[in-house]
Amino acid sequence: MGVVLERGPSDPYRVATMTATAPSERSRVRRAPKRADYDRATIDAILDEALVAHLGFVADGQPYVIPTLHARVGDEVLIHGSAASRMVRALGAGVPACLTVTLIDGLVLARSAFHHSMNYRSVVVLGEARFVEGEAEREAALAAFTDKLVPGRWDEVRTPSRQELKGTRVLALPLTEASAKLRAGGPVDDDEDHDLDVWAGVVPLHTTRGAVEPDPRLRAGIPLSPAVAAYVGAGSPSA
């Protein structure tokens, strides 16, 4: 299972997949279906790498798309928010939801304006969310959110107080109806454009981690924590 690159007559760098069956008709990729991948390993990897998800829903007849932190735990994607938030109230009431994440890997610059594109990896999840109930379960979810940002960070910080837990609701969206869509490779120009005096190719894009910026109110003598040092590649907790 998984994704491989193969050449084809209409798209020389299209993404092909060995998983051709969508989990449901509504989750089937219709535009450029050869770039679809329904393999859970592919879907999980994209969800786990992405830092931000966009969550779409309708409340009182008005569509909303909210950027939010997410964390995948097993067969569900977790999201959280204030117990008073419109998003949490709507999704907790069973409103259908659409969660998406996108990773941009490069700008694809073609010889023609029409064929400019991007290399990307994306996931769409459809379904209805459930509340994660119980103080212990919510705390475990918050640990997943924290460690999604920086692995191991949960064990270094103060855990939520009872009041903080009370004011936070966690929702779980099942991965029953999830699909991935990917593009990789160079531009796909028309044959007659290949002789144009126009540069074409790919500009790779990467998310990088910069130098840490200590809080101005950080007490003197507190070294960089092991989790943060490992995350930024500092090499030493005292860096």
Order of alpha helices (4+ residues) and beta strands (2+ residues): beta-beta-beta-alpha-beta-beta-beta-beta-alpha-beta-beta-beta-alpha-alpha-beta-beta-beta-alpha
